[in-house]
Amino acid sequence: MEKHAKEQENLSRLERAAQQTADPKSIQQKAEKPEEKFRFSFRKEDIWWMVGSAAVALLLFGLQALINWRGEWLDAPLRARVLNYVEGGLLIFVMLTVAKAIEVLLIGRIPNRVSRFNLKRIFRLVVVVAIVFVAISVLFVNWYGAVVSLGLISLILGFALQMPISSFIAWIYILVRAPYRVGDRIRIGDAHGDVIDVSYLDTTLWEFGGEHLWTDHPSGRVIKFPNATVFDTPVFNYSWPLFPYVWNEIKFQLAYESDLEFVAKTMNEVVDEHIGNIMSQKVKVYKSILSKTPVDELEVKEHPVVHFRVSENTWLEAIVRYLVPPKEAGRTKTRLIKEMLARLNAKPERVLFPKSNLR
């Protein structure tokens, strides 16, 4: 258990470092370097906000005391109504003062900026719901009646709005666990796209590919799905900050008489010229990640590798595998195919492609 916790901590350090730099050496150095201590500081706006709400709360408290002391000049029904309003306002501003203090003094001390932002968003939503409840209780019913009514309404709505409630809980899960974030390229179920919004109830994707396109080009369509989908559907995220890359392949069909050594050398050279250095750096990061997890280190080459296999159509297939950012996969493949074909076709005596009438 202790070893696993240490591995998780190392992986978390690498991920935080990868969000700051893309260089493998810098990532490792930042991950090994002791993290700078978070410096907490007050903002003038926060101080004035707390002081202002506290002053209003004190004013209302004084008004409440005055009405209780010298309220005989008001008739009983009006006095009770005014006192109810003052008490409600006092409670609201006390809640605002305490909420701001918690947000600044407790949540504001969290070092992680993303976690701090998400917690503030959730906490503010809870405070707003509480204030609305107090306002409704003061304006329309007494406290006991409001609690009973709210309980009955919640019971009814709980059955009628199961999906929205589940989606709201899933929104909190998405903020805390981050299976995806805005800007990530993901696949969930049959939906493929870039996340452009995560609201309280649903997630919006800008679709790529789709039924009308085979490339990773945006289709022009927007996909929306309930946040609750993450609870029962696997999420494939192509934009993990520590390793936002995927492996891609290009394959050609060749005759058995082709010069396989020349083909492999040519395909390797083309890929190396375009993405060799970048691929080498990223594979080092990938190996570093694997070495700090319980997963055994796999055999991953730092440079493009060409494999050959027998095709079902009695031809050989030459396959080159390389690393590429997912959002650039289509453009990169097109560029590489053009260059490879130009060099391979320049040597027809060494590279024999299938004839059109024999395919």
C-alpha positions as CSV (number, residue, x, y, z in Angstrom):
1,M,0.0,0.0,0.0
2,E,2.8,2.4,0.9
3,K,4.6,1.6,-2.3
4,H,1.5,2.1,-4.4
5,A,0.8,5.5,-2.7
6,K,4.4,6.6,-3.4
7,E,4.0,5.6,-7.1
8,Q,0.7,7.6,-7.3
9,E,2.4,10.6,-5.8
10,N,5.3,10.4,-8.3
11,L,2.9,10.2,-11.2
12,S,0.9,13.2,-9.9
13,R,4.2,15.1,-9.7
14,L,5.0,14.3,-13.3
15,E,1.5,15.3,-14.4
16,R,1.8,18.7,-12.7
17,A,5.2,19.2,-14.2
18,A,4.0,18.3,-17.7
19,Q,1.4,21.1,-17.5
20,Q,4.3,23.6,-17.2
21,T,6.7,22.3,-19.8
22,A,6.9,19.9,-22.7
23,D,10.7,19.1,-22.5
24,P,11.3,15.6,-21.0
25,K,14.4,16.7,-19.0
26,S,12.5,19.7,-17.6
27,I,9.5,17.6,-16.7
28,Q,11.8,15.2,-14.8
29,Q,13.6,18.1,-13.1
30,K,10.4,19.8,-12.1
31,A,9.0,16.6,-10.8
32,E,12.0,15.8,-8.6
33,K,12.5,19.4,-7.4
34,P,10.7,20.2,-4.2
35,E,7.5,22.1,-5.0
36,E,7.5,25.7,-4.2
37,K,5.4,26.5,-1.2
38,F,2.1,28.1,-2.0
39,R,1.9,31.7,-0.9
40,F,-1.4,32.8,0.5
41,S,-2.4,36.4,0.2
42,F,-5.5,38.6,0.8
43,R,-7.1,40.5,-2.0
44,K,-8.4,44.0,-1.2
45,E,-11.7,43.1,-2.9
46,D,-12.2,40.1,-0.6
47,I,-11.5,42.2,2.5
48,W,-13.9,44.9,1.5
49,W,-16.5,42.3,0.6
50,M,-16.3,40.7,4.1
51,V,-16.2,44.0,5.9
52,G,-19.2,45.3,3.9
53,S,-21.4,42.2,4.5
54,A,-20.4,42.1,8.2
55,A,-21.3,45.8,8.6
56,V,-24.8,45.2,7.0
57,A,-25.2,42.2,9.3
58,L,-24.4,44.3,12.4
59,L,-26.8,47.0,11.2
60,L,-29.6,44.5,10.8
61,F,-28.7,43.1,14.2
62,G,-29.0,46.5,15.7
63,L,-32.4,47.1,14.0
64,Q,-33.6,43.7,15.3
65,A,-32.6,44.7,18.9
66,L,-34.3,48.1,18.4
67,I,-37.6,46.5,17.3
68,N,-37.5,44.1,20.2
69,W,-36.8,46.9,22.6
70,R,-39.1,49.6,21.2
71,G,-41.4,48.0,18.8
72,E,-44.7,48.8,20.5
73,W,-45.3,51.7,18.0
74,L,-46.0,49.0,15.4
75,D,-49.1,46.9,15.6
76,A,-48.5,43.2,16.3
77,P,-49.0,41.7,12.8
78,L,-46.8,44.4,11.2
79,R,-44.2,44.1,13.9
80,A,-43.9,40.3,13.5
81,R,-43.6,40.7,9.7
82,V,-40.9,43.4,9.8
83,L,-39.1,41.4,12.5
84,N,-39.2,38.3,10.3
85,Y,-37.8,40.2,7.3
86,V,-35.0,41.7,9.5
87,E,-34.1,38.3,10.9
88,G,-34.1,36.8,7.5
89,G,-31.8,39.5,6.1
90,L,-29.6,39.2,9.2
91,L,-29.2,35.5,8.6
92,I,-28.5,36.0,4.9
93,F,-25.7,38.5,5.5
94,V,-24.2,36.4,8.3
95,M,-24.1,33.5,5.8
96,L,-22.5,35.7,3.2
97,T,-19.8,36.9,5.7
98,V,-19.1,33.4,6.9
99,A,-19.1,32.0,3.4
100,K,-16.6,34.7,2.2
101,A,-14.4,34.0,5.2
102,I,-14.4,30.2,4.4
103,E,-13.7,30.9,0.7
104,V,-10.8,33.2,1.4
105,L,-9.2,31.7,4.5
106,L,-9.8,28.0,3.9
107,I,-10.4,27.3,0.2
108,G,-8.0,30.1,-0.8
109,R,-5.2,28.3,1.0
110,I,-5.4,25.2,-1.3
111,P,-2.2,25.2,-3.4
112,N,-3.7,23.5,-6.5
113,R,-5.3,26.2,-8.7
114,V,-7.7,23.9,-10.4
115,S,-8.9,22.3,-7.2
116,R,-9.2,25.8,-5.7
117,F,-11.4,27.0,-8.6
118,N,-13.6,23.9,-8.6
119,L,-14.2,24.0,-4.8
120,K,-15.1,27.7,-4.9
121,R,-17.6,27.0,-7.7
122,I,-19.3,24.2,-5.7
123,F,-19.2,26.1,-2.5
124,R,-20.8,29.2,-4.0
125,L,-23.6,27.1,-5.5
126,V,-24.3,25.6,-2.0
127,V,-24.4,29.1,-0.5
128,V,-26.8,30.4,-3.2
129,V,-29.1,27.5,-2.6
130,A,-29.1,28.1,1.2
131,I,-29.8,31.9,0.6
132,V,-32.7,31.1,-1.7
133,F,-34.1,28.7,0.9
134,V,-33.9,31.4,3.6
135,A,-35.4,34.0,1.4
136,I,-38.4,31.8,0.5
137,S,-38.9,30.9,4.1
138,V,-38.9,34.5,5.2
139,L,-41.2,35.8,2.4
140,F,-43.8,33.0,2.2
141,V,-43.9,30.5,5.1
142,N,-42.5,29.9,8.6
143,W,-39.4,27.8,9.2
144,Y,-41.3,24.6,10.1
145,G,-43.6,24.9,7.1
146,A,-40.7,25.6,4.8
147,V,-38.7,22.6,6.0
148,V,-41.8,20.3,5.6
149,S,-42.7,21.7,2.2
150,L,-39.1,21.5,1.0
151,G,-38.9,17.9,2.1
152,L,-42.1,17.0,0.2
153,I,-41.0,18.9,-2.9
154,S,-37.6,17.3,-2.8
155,L,-39.1,13.8,-2.5
156,I,-41.4,14.4,-5.5
157,L,-38.7,16.0,-7.6
158,G,-36.2,13.3,-6.6
159,F,-38.3,10.7,-8.5
160,A,-39.2,13.1,-11.4
161,L,-35.7,14.5,-12.0
162,Q,-33.5,11.5,-11.4
163,M,-31.4,12.1,-14.6
164,P,-30.8,15.8,-13.9
165,I,-29.9,15.1,-10.3
166,S,-27.5,12.4,-11.4
167,S,-26.0,14.7,-14.0
168,F,-25.4,17.4,-11.4
169,I,-23.7,14.9,-9.1
170,A,-21.7,13.8,-12.2
171,W,-20.7,17.4,-12.7
172,I,-19.1,17.4,-9.2
173,Y,-17.4,14.1,-10.0
174,I,-16.0,15.6,-13.3
175,L,-14.6,18.6,-11.4
176,V,-13.0,16.5,-8.7
177,R,-11.8,13.5,-10.6
178,A,-11.3,15.2,-14.0
179,P,-11.9,12.3,-16.4
180,Y,-11.9,15.2,-19.0
181,R,-11.7,19.0,-19.0
182,V,-12.5,21.8,-21.4
183,G,-10.2,21.6,-24.4
184,D,-9.6,17.8,-24.1
185,R,-10.2,15.5,-27.1
186,I,-12.3,12.5,-25.9
187,R,-14.4,9.6,-27.0
188,I,-17.3,8.6,-24.8
189,G,-19.7,6.0,-26.2
190,D,-20.2,6.8,-29.9
191,A,-19.3,10.5,-29.4
192,H,-15.9,11.8,-30.6
193,G,-15.0,15.4,-30.1
194,D,-13.2,18.2,-28.3
195,V,-14.8,19.3,-25.0
196,I,-16.0,22.9,-25.3
197,D,-18.2,23.2,-22.2
198,V,-19.0,21.3,-19.0
199,S,-22.2,22.7,-17.5
200,Y,-24.1,21.6,-14.4
201,L,-26.2,19.1,-16.3
202,D,-24.5,18.3,-19.6
203,T,-21.2,18.3,-21.6
204,T,-20.8,19.8,-25.0
205,L,-18.4,18.4,-27.6
206,W,-17.3,19.9,-30.9
207,E,-17.4,16.7,-33.0
208,F,-14.5,15.5,-35.2
209,G,-14.8,12.8,-37.8
210,G,-18.3,11.4,-37.5
211,E,-20.5,9.6,-40.1
212,H,-19.6,12.0,-42.9
213,L,-15.8,12.2,-42.5
214,W,-13.2,9.6,-41.9
215,T,-10.5,12.1,-40.8
216,D,-10.1,13.9,-37.5
217,H,-11.4,17.1,-39.1
218,P,-14.2,18.9,-37.2
219,S,-17.6,17.8,-38.7
220,G,-19.3,21.1,-37.8
221,R,-21.7,19.4,-35.5
222,V,-22.1,19.8,-31.8
223,I,-22.7,16.8,-29.5
224,K,-24.4,17.2,-26.1
225,F,-24.8,14.4,-23.6
226,P,-25.8,14.2,-19.9
227,N,-22.9,14.4,-17.4
228,A,-24.3,11.2,-15.8
229,T,-23.0,9.3,-18.8
230,V,-19.5,9.2,-17.2
231,F,-20.9,6.9,-14.5
232,D,-21.6,3.9,-16.9
233,T,-19.6,4.7,-20.1
234,P,-15.8,4.5,-20.5
235,V,-14.1,7.8,-21.3
236,F,-11.2,7.7,-23.7
237,N,-9.1,10.9,-23.2
238,Y,-6.5,11.8,-25.8
239,S,-5.3,14.9,-24.0
240,W,-3.7,13.7,-20.8
241,P,-1.4,16.6,-19.9
242,L,1.5,14.3,-19.2
243,F,1.3,12.4,-22.5
244,P,-1.1,14.1,-25.0
245,Y,0.0,11.8,-27.9
246,V,-1.3,8.7,-29.7
247,W,0.4,6.2,-31.9
248,N,-0.6,6.1,-35.5
249,E,0.2,3.9,-38.5
250,I,0.7,4.1,-42.2
251,K,0.6,1.0,-44.3
252,F,1.3,0.1,-47.9
253,Q,0.7,-3.1,-49.9
254,L,3.7,-4.4,-51.7
255,A,4.6,-7.4,-53.8
256,Y,6.8,-10.1,-52.3
257,E,9.6,-9.2,-54.8
258,S,10.0,-5.7,-53.4
259,D,13.2,-4.7,-51.7
260,L,12.0,-4.7,-48.2
261,E,15.2,-3.3,-46.7
262,F,14.9,-0.3,-49.0
263,V,11.2,0.2,-48.2
264,A,11.8,0.1,-44.5
265,K,14.7,2.5,-44.7
266,T,12.7,5.0,-46.8
267,M,9.6,5.0,-44.6
268,N,11.8,5.3,-41.5
269,E,13.7,8.2,-43.0
270,V,10.6,10.2,-44.0
271,V,9.0,9.8,-40.5
272,D,12.4,10.6,-38.8
273,E,12.8,13.8,-40.9
274,H,9.3,15.1,-40.0
275,I,8.8,14.0,-36.4
276,G,11.8,12.0,-35.3
277,N,13.2,14.4,-32.6
278,I,9.7,15.1,-31.1
279,M,8.9,11.4,-31.1
280,S,12.1,10.5,-29.3
281,Q,11.5,13.0,-26.6
282,K,7.9,12.0,-26.0
283,V,8.8,8.3,-25.9
284,K,11.3,9.1,-23.1
285,V,8.5,10.7,-21.2
286,Y,6.3,7.7,-21.8
287,K,9.0,5.3,-20.5
288,S,9.5,7.6,-17.5
289,I,5.7,7.4,-16.7
290,L,5.8,3.6,-17.0
291,S,8.8,3.3,-14.7
292,K,6.9,5.0,-11.9
293,T,3.8,2.8,-12.1
294,P,3.1,-0.8,-11.3
295,V,2.9,-1.5,-15.0
296,D,5.9,-3.4,-16.4
297,E,7.9,-1.3,-18.9
298,L,6.9,-2.3,-22.4
299,E,9.2,-2.4,-25.4
300,V,8.6,1.1,-26.9
301,K,11.0,2.3,-29.5
302,E,12.1,5.9,-29.5
303,H,12.2,6.1,-33.3
304,P,9.8,4.9,-36.0
305,V,9.8,1.2,-36.7
306,V,8.6,-0.5,-39.9
307,H,6.9,-3.9,-39.6
308,F,5.9,-6.3,-42.4
309,R,3.0,-8.8,-42.4
310,V,1.2,-10.9,-44.9
311,S,-2.0,-9.3,-46.2
312,E,-5.3,-11.2,-46.8
313,N,-5.0,-10.2,-50.5
314,T,-1.7,-12.1,-50.9
315,W,0.4,-9.0,-50.7
316,L,2.8,-7.9,-48.1
317,E,1.9,-4.9,-45.9
318,A,4.6,-2.5,-44.8
319,I,3.5,-0.7,-41.7
320,V,5.3,2.2,-40.0
321,R,4.2,3.3,-36.5
322,Y,4.9,6.8,-35.1
323,L,3.8,9.2,-32.4
324,V,1.6,12.2,-33.1
325,P,-0.6,14.7,-31.3
326,P,-4.2,13.5,-31.8
327,K,-5.5,16.8,-33.2
328,E,-2.7,16.7,-35.9
329,A,-3.0,13.0,-36.8
330,G,-4.8,13.6,-40.1
331,R,-2.5,16.4,-41.4
332,T,0.6,14.5,-40.3
333,K,-0.5,11.3,-42.0
334,T,-1.3,13.1,-45.3
335,R,2.1,14.8,-45.3
336,L,4.0,11.6,-44.6
337,I,2.1,9.5,-47.2
338,K,2.8,12.1,-49.9
339,E,6.5,12.1,-49.2
340,M,6.7,8.3,-48.8
341,L,5.0,7.7,-52.1
342,A,7.2,10.2,-53.9
343,R,10.3,8.4,-52.8
344,L,9.1,4.9,-53.2
345,N,7.6,5.5,-56.7
346,A,11.0,7.0,-57.7
347,K,12.4,3.4,-57.5
348,P,9.9,1.3,-59.3
349,E,12.5,-1.5,-59.9
350,R,12.9,-1.9,-56.1
351,V,9.3,-1.1,-54.9
352,L,6.5,-3.1,-56.6
353,F,3.0,-1.9,-55.7
354,P,-0.1,-3.8,-56.6
355,K,-1.4,-3.2,-60.2
356,S,-4.8,-1.7,-60.5
357,N,-6.1,-4.6,-62.5
358,L,-4.7,-7.1,-60.0
359,R,-6.2,-5.7,-56.8
